[in-house]
Amino acid sequence: MRLEDRPECGMHAMTPSLPSGSFDVVVIGAGIFGSQAALHFAGQGRRVLLVDQAARPWTKASLVNQARVHSGHHYPRSFSTARMSLSHRNRFVGENKHAINRSFKAYYGIDKFGSLTSTDQFRRFCAKVDLPLKEAVRPDIFDHMRLESLFETDEISFDPLLLRRAFRARLDAAK
């Protein structure tokens, strides 16, 4: 299977080297999720067509985003979302170590005015989901008069250009 650039029609086709033009699966969108889905189906031996409206894949949301990999701290009102986020994060990091950035500190603050989650609720949530929790004080970057509490979290990011390059290679190598 190879990813063919066809900028004249704005399509990218991941096609098997088969004489037939039929496919088992058509994936629309050649960004991170579409690329992952195409690789998944190709790994099952299915004939996959991967198409995208952009002239080049990975130029929209997969490239221009916060590039954050959540560990679950941002979902304190949904245990299932937090657990799923943590589970997928671990898999994503395991599969894409080369593109992971851990060179910064990340924080989660609870506002004194209008937050839907209190500090006690957040602590209980983190304990139940088994998320590490470390209290932090950073007056150099946060107004602690506004914050009920501040926690250092284990959030990481990824380099979308490295990730795009790796996915492109995986798509090109898929058979």
C-alpha positions as CSV (number, residue, x, y, z in Angstrom):
1,M,0.0,0.0,0.0
2,R,1.3,3.5,-0.7
3,L,0.1,7.0,-0.2
4,E,-0.2,8.7,-3.6
5,D,-0.1,12.5,-3.7
6,R,-2.6,13.8,-6.3
7,P,-2.7,17.5,-5.5
8,E,-4.5,18.2,-8.8
9,C,-7.7,16.8,-7.4
10,G,-7.0,17.4,-3.7
11,M,-7.0,13.7,-2.9
12,H,-4.6,11.3,-1.3
13,A,-5.2,7.7,-1.9
14,M,-3.6,4.9,0.2
15,T,-4.1,2.1,-2.2
16,P,-3.0,-1.5,-2.3
17,S,-1.1,-2.7,-5.4
18,L,-4.1,-4.6,-6.7
19,P,-5.4,-4.7,-10.2
20,S,-8.9,-4.1,-8.9
21,G,-10.2,-0.6,-8.1
22,S,-12.4,-1.9,-5.3
23,F,-11.8,-1.3,-1.6
24,D,-13.0,-2.9,1.6
25,V,-12.8,0.4,3.6
26,V,-12.8,4.0,2.6
27,V,-11.4,6.4,5.2
28,I,-12.3,10.1,4.8
29,G,-9.7,12.5,6.3
30,A,-6.0,11.8,6.2
31,G,-5.1,13.5,9.5
32,I,-4.0,11.7,12.7
33,F,-7.3,9.9,13.2
34,G,-7.9,9.0,9.6
35,S,-4.3,7.8,9.2
36,Q,-4.6,5.7,12.3
37,A,-7.9,4.2,11.1
38,A,-6.4,3.4,7.7
39,L,-3.4,1.7,9.3
40,H,-5.7,-0.3,11.6
41,F,-7.8,-1.6,8.7
42,A,-4.7,-2.2,6.5
43,G,-3.2,-4.2,9.4
44,Q,-6.3,-6.5,9.2
45,G,-5.5,-7.2,5.6
46,R,-8.2,-5.0,4.2
47,R,-7.9,-2.9,1.0
48,V,-8.1,0.7,2.2
49,L,-8.7,4.0,0.3
50,L,-7.6,7.0,2.4
51,V,-8.8,10.3,1.0
52,D,-8.5,13.9,2.1
53,Q,-9.8,17.2,0.8
54,A,-6.5,19.0,1.4
55,A,-3.7,19.0,-1.2
56,R,-1.4,17.4,1.5
57,P,-2.4,15.3,4.5
58,W,-1.8,16.5,8.0
59,T,-2.1,20.2,7.2
60,K,-5.3,21.1,9.1
61,A,-6.3,20.1,12.7
62,S,-3.7,17.4,13.0
63,L,-0.9,19.9,12.4
64,V,-2.4,23.1,13.8
65,N,-3.6,22.3,17.4
66,Q,-2.3,22.4,20.9
67,A,-0.4,19.1,20.4
68,R,-1.3,18.1,24.0
69,V,-1.6,14.6,25.2
70,H,-4.0,14.6,28.1
71,S,-3.6,12.3,31.0
72,G,-7.1,12.8,32.3
73,H,-6.8,15.8,34.7
74,H,-9.0,18.0,32.4
75,Y,-12.1,15.8,32.8
76,P,-12.9,16.0,36.6
77,R,-16.6,15.5,36.0
78,S,-16.3,12.4,33.9
79,F,-14.5,9.4,35.4
80,S,-14.9,7.4,32.2
81,T,-13.5,10.1,29.9
82,A,-10.5,10.5,32.3
83,R,-9.8,6.8,32.4
84,M,-10.2,6.5,28.6
85,S,-7.9,9.5,28.1
86,L,-5.2,8.0,30.3
87,S,-5.5,4.7,28.6
88,H,-5.2,6.1,25.1
89,R,-2.4,8.5,26.2
90,N,-0.3,5.6,27.3
91,R,-0.9,3.8,24.0
92,F,-0.2,6.9,22.0
93,V,3.0,7.6,23.9
94,G,4.2,4.0,23.5
95,E,3.6,4.1,19.8
96,N,5.1,7.6,19.2
97,K,8.0,8.0,21.7
98,H,10.1,9.8,19.0
99,A,7.6,12.7,18.9
100,I,6.8,13.2,22.6
101,N,7.9,16.3,24.4
102,R,8.2,16.2,28.2
103,S,10.5,19.2,28.5
104,F,8.0,21.5,30.3
105,K,5.8,21.6,33.4
106,A,2.0,21.6,33.1
107,Y,-0.5,22.9,35.6
108,Y,-4.2,22.5,36.4
109,G,-5.8,25.4,38.4
110,I,-9.1,25.6,40.1
111,D,-10.6,29.1,40.0
112,K,-12.1,30.6,43.1
113,F,-14.9,32.2,41.2
114,G,-17.2,30.0,39.1
115,S,-15.3,26.7,38.8
116,L,-17.6,23.8,38.4
117,T,-15.2,21.6,40.4
118,S,-13.9,22.3,43.9
119,T,-10.4,21.4,45.2
120,D,-11.9,18.6,47.3
121,Q,-13.8,17.2,44.4
122,F,-10.7,17.4,42.2
123,R,-8.6,15.5,44.8
124,R,-11.3,12.8,45.1
125,F,-11.5,12.5,41.3
126,C,-7.7,12.2,40.9
127,A,-7.6,9.5,43.7
128,K,-10.4,7.5,42.1
129,V,-8.9,7.7,38.6
130,D,-5.4,7.1,40.0
131,L,-3.9,10.3,38.6
132,P,-0.9,11.7,40.3
133,L,-1.5,15.0,42.1
134,K,1.1,17.4,43.3
135,E,0.2,20.8,44.7
136,A,2.0,23.7,43.2
137,V,2.7,27.4,43.9
138,R,3.7,29.6,41.0
139,P,3.2,33.3,41.8
140,D,5.5,34.1,38.9
141,I,3.0,32.9,36.3
142,F,-0.4,32.5,38.2
143,D,-2.5,35.0,40.2
144,H,-3.0,32.9,43.3
145,M,-5.6,35.5,44.6
146,R,-7.8,34.0,41.8
147,L,-7.0,30.4,42.4
148,E,-8.5,28.1,44.9
149,S,-5.7,25.6,44.2
150,L,-3.0,24.8,41.6
151,F,-1.6,21.4,40.8
152,E,1.3,20.3,38.7
153,T,0.2,17.6,36.2
154,D,1.8,15.1,34.0
155,E,0.7,16.6,30.7
156,I,2.9,16.2,27.7
157,S,2.9,17.3,24.1
158,F,3.9,16.0,20.7
159,D,5.7,17.4,17.7
160,P,3.1,17.3,14.9
161,L,5.8,17.5,12.2
162,L,7.7,14.5,13.6
163,L,4.4,12.6,14.0
164,R,3.3,13.5,10.4
165,R,6.6,12.2,9.1
166,A,6.3,8.9,11.0
167,F,2.7,8.3,10.0
168,R,3.6,9.1,6.4
169,A,6.3,6.4,6.5
170,R,4.0,3.9,8.2
171,L,1.3,4.6,5.5
172,D,3.9,4.2,2.7
173,A,5.2,1.0,4.2
174,A,1.8,-0.6,4.8
175,K,1.0,-3.4,2.3
